[in-house]
């Protein structure tokens, strides 16, 4: 659940300490929770240029095999714009093409990937859009795999951040976008690729993601950085200085907010129980609980249990309540409590059996049974 403590009803520019950015559209997300920390027209549809290739790579990683050998078609080799200068008939692995697409922004590599996986750019665009919508990027519609200007090829700053956040969960994607350079050796010989993302050299903790530039889209950048185990994703579109803009957003995130973990999956609590053979049931937290708050509110995070009057019998694995996290009284996230044991209802028959077998169970399981 994304927490909007920084931006109330809808993302807007933050207050007095808002980062100074030149981009027409920008957004900053916490990668773990999806919390929006800053937004400037984050839902405005805009041309994405080569940041399109984030989704291209994601579709390829999930739908193809890295070891697949791809033969470059004449159509792919003639693709305009930034290029790996692939030759018609040249053979490369899908992994080589992904390195070339993400590091050097090769449009020809993207077309080769699209044709290999879907037979055409049009078919591949359908896969891109299906994936985008599945992960919540609902204002995204692509018609090609590289981002060259085209009617109906658009996304938003928020959607790009959402796509990048999802893609960064893929270990191969992470490996590629954090690399400054890469030497690959495939069926047609060796190649060297160098990242277009200058932030990898200039910003401490930078680990991705992708640049993009066209006359229509302007300077674009999807950037990520990890510090102290916390990853942020920044997006700037149509920027006058994408490097400074992205750095300012990331600095703002690390300076003005904190990621807290008030609950861990598997953590156990005791929940009172009525009419059971035991007066309580042990329950575990079903998932990790994370919350992002302004640094000034770190001490105002409250954790409580919400349990309705629980009555036996209780089945193991059933939901018996929730752990609720609030900040200044506002609920920001919650997780289920799951029973770790079955407890029968109290009646003459179950009480008799319980008393009869309790010493044996205690010896077998080393339990202190009431």
N, C-alpha and C positions, 0 to 999 in steps of 0.2 A: 504494500500500500504506500503510495507516494504521499509524503507529508508536505503540505504547502504552508509551513509556518513563515516562510520568507515572503511568499506571494499569496495574497489572500484569495479572493474569488477566482481570479485569473492571473497568470503570470504577467508581471509588469516590471518596470525597472525598480530595483530596490531603493532604499532610502538614501540617507546622507552619505553612506559609505559605498554606494554603488560603484562598480568598476567603470572606468571611462573607456568606451569602445567606439570605434568609428563605423562599425558594420551596420547595414540597414536592418539586418535580422540576426539575432544571436540568442543562444540559450546555454545554460550550464546545468548539468545533471550530476547527482551522485550516482555512480555506476551501480552500486549494490542495491539501493532502494528505489532508484528512479526519481527521487525527490528533485523538484525543480528549484534551484537556488537563485536563478536569475533568468529573466527573459525580456527580450525586445522584439516585438512582433513575432513571437516564436511560431505562430500558426499561420503565418502568411505564406501562400504558395509562391515559390520562387524557382528559377532554374538552378540545378545543383552542380553543373559542370562535372568534373571528374570525381567528385565525391560519390557519384552514381556507382563507382566501382566497388564501394564497400558492399553494397547489396549484390553486385555481380559476383564478387568473391564468396560471399556467404552462400549464395545459391549453388555455386560450383563446389564448395567444400561439403555441403550437405547432400548434393545430388550426384557427384562424380567421384572417381577414384584418382588419387594423386598420381598414381603410376600409369594412368591412361596415356597412350601416345596419340597426339593430335597432329594431323596433317594440315598445314596451312593452305587455305583455299585462295584462289586469285582475288576473290572479293575481300577476304580478310587482309591480304597483303596490300591492297590498294586503299585501305582505310585512311582517311585524312587525319590531320592533327597530330598530337604527340604519339610517338611510334617507337617500336622496338626494331623497326625495319626488317620485319619478317619477310622471307622470300616464299613465293608460291612453291608448294611441295615440301617445304621445310618441315621437319618432324620435331616436336617438342612434347615433353610430358605436361599434363595438366598442372602439375606443381610448378614447373618452370614458367608457364604462362601466368599463373597467379602471382609469382614473384615479380614478373615483369609488369603486370597490370597494377599492382599495388605500390611497388617501389618507384618505377619509372613512368607509371601512368600510360602504358602502351595501349592505345585504342585498338591497334591491330590484334593484340593479344586478347582483348575483350571479345572481339568479333569471333576469333578462333574458338574461344571458350563457348560462346553462345551457339555457334554452329555445331560444335561437338556435342553439346548437351541437349540441344533442342532442335537442331536442324536449320534454324534461321534466327535472325535477330528478333523477328516478330514472335516466334514461339518462345524464345528465351524471355522476352519482356513479359509474357503471360506468367511465367514462373516467378519472375522478379516481383510482379504486382501481387501475386497470390501470397508470396512469402511476406512481403511488406505488410499487407493487411492482416495476416495471421499473427504478427507480433505487435500489432497496434499502431502501425504507421499508416493511418487511414487517409491522410491527405497526400499520399505519394502515388504517382502514376508515371511509370517509365515506358518509353517506347524503344529504347536502345540500351546496350550494356555499357556504354562508355561516357555518356553525358554530353556529347556534341549537341548543339542547339537543335531542338525539334518541337513542333507543336505538341501540346499535351504531354510534355516531359517536364515534370515538376515534383517538388517535395517541399517540406518546411524545415526550419531549423530544429524544431522539436522532433519531427519524424527522423531526421538524420541522426540526432542524438540517440533516439530509441533504437534505430537500426544498428548503430555503432555499439551501443551498450550490449545488445544481444550478440552481435558478432564477436565481441571481445571475450565472450565465454568460451569461444572455440580456441583451443590451444594452438592450432596451426595458424589461424588468423592472427592471434597474438604474436606468435613468433615472427611472422612476416612484417607486420606493421611496426614493430618495435626496432627492426633491424635498420641500420644506417646503410649497409651495403651487403651484397650477397653474390657469391660466385657459384653458378650452377653448371653442371655438366650433364647433358642429355644426349639423345640420339643423334643430334646434328652438331655436337661439340659443345664447348664451354662458352658461357656468357657471364658478364659482370653487370650487376644492377646496382644503382645508387638511388637512395630515397630522395624524393623531392621535398620531404618534410623537414625544413630547417630547425624546427622546434626540438627535434631529437638531439641536436647539438647544443642548443642554447638554453633549454629549460630543464632544470633539475627534476628528474623523475619522469620526464616525457617518455611515453611508450606507444604512441600512435597519433593519428590514424591515417588521414588522407587529405591531400590538397586537391584543389580544383580551380581552373581559371578559364573563362571565356569572356568575350567582350560583353555579352549579355549578363552573365552571372557575376562578373567581377571576380575579385580575389575571394576564394572560399577556403575554409579549412575546418575539418573535423579533427580535434585534438584530444588526446587523453594523457593523463599523468597519474602516477601512483606514488604516494608518500605515506610512510607509516602504515602500510597495508590498506590505505584508502585510495580508491581510484575515482577520478572525476572525468567527465566528458564535456568538452566545450565545442560549440559550433558557431562559426561566424560566416555570414553570407554577404557578398557585395561589400567587402571591407576595403578601407584605404590602407590598412596595415594589419594583415591577418595575424602576423607573428605577435605583435604587441597586443592586439585585441585578445587573442587566445591566452596569452600569458597573464593579462590583467584579469580575465575571467577565472582562470585556475587559481591565481593568487587570492582572489576574493573568496573562492570556495574554501580554500585551506585556512585562511585567516579568520573568516567570519562565521564558520560553522564547524560542528563536530559530529562525527558518526559514533553513536553509542550502541551497545548491545546489552539491553536490559534483561534478556532472556535467551537461554541456549536450548536447542532441541535436545530432548532426553532428560532435561532437568525435571526432578520429581517434587511433588507437593502432596500433602495429605488433605483429602476432601472429606468433610463430615458426612456421615451416612445414617439415615434413619432406618430402623427395622431390619438391620443387617446382622449377620453373625459376628461381624466386627463393627465397631462404631465409626469406622472411617475406611476409605479406599485410597490406595496410592495411585496417583495419576502422573503422566509425563507430558511435558510440553511437546506439541507435535512439530514445531518448527522453530528456527532461530527468529528472534525478534530484534530488528534494528530500527533505529530512529535517527534522523538528522535534525539537529536543532541549532539555532544561533548560539554562539559560545556563551552569551550572557544567560542562557536558559538551561545550561547543563545541570544545575542544581535543582531545577524545577520539574524534573522527570519523575513521575510517580508510577509505581507498579502495583496492581491489585488483582485479586481473584474475583471472578463473577461466577457464582455457583447458585443455581436455583435449589430449592429444597430437594435433596437427592434421597431417593428411597430405594431400598433393595427390592428385587434383585438387580445386580449390575453385571453386565457382560464384559469380559475382557475385550479391550479395543473399542469400547463405546465412548462417546463424548460425555464428559461429566461436568464440563464448565469451560471457562476461558480465562486466560491471562490478558489483562487489559493495560495498555500503556497510555498514560495521559501526560500532557504538558500544560501546566497552568490550568488544569481541569478539563482540557480539550482532549478527547480520545483521538489518538493518532494511529494506533495499530493494535492488533489483537491476534491471539493464536489459541487454538483448541487445546484443552486438557483431555488426554486419552487414558482411560483406566488401564492399569498394567496387570490387574488381577480380576477374577470373577468373585463376586460376593453374593451368596444366597440369602434369601429372605429368612427372617427368623420365624420359625413355627415349631411346634413340639417335635416333629420328626427331624428337622434339620438341626435343632439344638441337641437332641440326643446323639445324632451321628457326629456332630462337631465335638462334643465332649468325649465321645468314645475314641475318635481318631486323632484328636488334637495332639496328644503326646507323641504319637508315631510320626505325624507330619513335622512336628518340631524337631525330632531327632533326625529325620531324613533331610530336611531343608535347612537345619540350623537356625530356625526362626524362633523369635519370642512372640508367641501367639497369646492374645488376650483371652 
